[in-house]
Amino acid sequence: MLIPIVVFIVVVGLTLLITNYANLRERKIKDRLQKYAQLQKEVLPREVELQQSFWERLIRPILQKVAVIFVKLTPIGFKDSLRKKLVLAGHPFDLEAKEVLAIQGSMMVILPIVVFLIVVQFAWQQAILLAIVSAVASYLMPQFLLSKKITERQQEIQQTLPDVLDLLTVSVEAGLGFDSALVKVVDKIKGPISEEFERLLQEIRMGKPRRDAMRDLGNRTNVEDLANFITAIVQADKLGVSIGKVLRVQSNQIRLKRKQRAEEAAMKAPIKMLLPLVFFIFPTIFIILLGPAVIKVINSFTNLN
């Protein structure tokens, strides 16, 4: 009786967690807008707490309490690496490093136990093996998803950058300052690069030197084209070169690089198609073409006998 209850609790908990992950960003925006709309109203602390999402009220406090245990057990190097990955991924779901450690550690503890309790009824050796496999999968899965998020974000920034530079170039050549042109980009273009430029503007407004803020932007994204663009802008600012000309040159170069990457991907396509052709398409063609002949040969030898 205990095993079905445990399985039911785990399934319900995972379902609620996934559902709240999917709706977290939308809920966060709605909650922020509601807070701004109610700034001049007197709201009781209990009402403010009830207006928060399920994630903020229940899941996040639990994760923070559980994280205390796993943070102490985790090496410092792994925590620093995880923080860098979260920065590169843009802090998905607004997660911190300790919360990711709590999710990862909880999965490594709960999932093997559940798998063992389910499978041990049939074979205890397979139960131990599957429990070990599930523990390893629980460790690798968050890392894999985080790496995938980093790659997707970097690719999106890389694909959007030429359009962003075109808009920057047109805005600067029309007479706007570089910061005003960045504001125009933030208003017109959506996506990770717009979010990063918005953070860049906030840091500059708070008094951070533009050079340092732009270098931090390059470190947060780790995209080669964006890093080259930032280096060119910093050097132009240092040497007093016209930023409009630098933007025009950088825009042309990055568009050329995007064209070359597309051509490179097109050249790789035939090689990538070779494997499915050899293992899936060619055998089918051979069966269709040679199958009737083989059947006739077999029937001929059978009739002779």
Residue pairs with C-beta under 8 A, 6 or more apart in sequence:
2 117
3 117
3 118
3 121
6 114
6 117
7 114
7 118
10 110
10 114
16 54
17 59
20 27
20 53
20 54
20 55
20 59
21 55
21 93
23 53
24 53
24 55
24 93
24 94
25 93
27 53
27 55
28 53
28 94
31 51
31 52
31 53
31 56
34 51
49 57
50 57
60 99
63 99
63 102
63 103
64 98
64 99
64 102
66 102
66 105
66 106
67 98
67 99
67 101
67 102
68 98
69 105
70 98
70 101
70 102
70 104
70 105
71 79
71 98
71 101
73 105
74 101
79 97
79 101
82 97
82 100
82 101
83 97
85 146
85 147
85 150
86 92
86 95
86 96
86 97
86 100
86 146
87 220
88 150
88 153
88 154
88 220
88 221
88 222
89 146
89 149
89 150
89 153
90 149
90 153
90 192
90 195
92 146
92 149
95 103
100 142
100 146
103 142
104 138
104 139
104 142
107 138
107 141
107 142
108 135
108 138
108 139
111 134
111 135
111 137
111 138
112 131
112 132
112 134
112 135
112 138
113 131
115 127
115 130
115 131
115 134
116 127
116 128
116 130
116 131
118 127
119 126
119 127
119 130
119 131
120 127
153 192
153 221
154 221
154 222
154 223
156 191
156 192
156 193
157 191
157 192
157 193
157 196
157 221
157 223
157 226
158 223
158 225
158 226
158 258
159 258
160 189
160 191
160 192
160 193
161 193
161 223
161 225
161 226
161 229
161 254
162 251
162 254
162 255
162 258
163 189
164 185
164 189
164 193
164 197
165 229
165 247
165 250
165 251
165 254
166 251
167 181
167 184
167 185
167 188
167 189
168 178
168 181
168 182
168 185
168 247
168 251
169 244
169 247
169 248
169 251
171 180
171 181
171 184
171 185
172 178
172 181
172 243
172 244
172 247
173 244
173 248
176 184
178 233
178 243
179 201
179 204
182 197
182 200
182 201
183 201
185 194
185 197
186 194
186 197
186 198
186 201
192 221
193 221
193 226
196 217
196 220
196 221
197 217
199 217
199 220
200 213
200 214
200 216
200 217
203 213
203 216
204 210
204 213
210 237
211 234
211 237
211 238
214 230
214 233
214 234
215 230
215 234
217 226
217 230
218 226
218 227
218 230
218 231
221 227
225 254
225 257
228 250
228 253
229 250
229 254
232 246
232 249
232 250
233 243
233 246
235 241
236 242
236 243
236 246
237 243
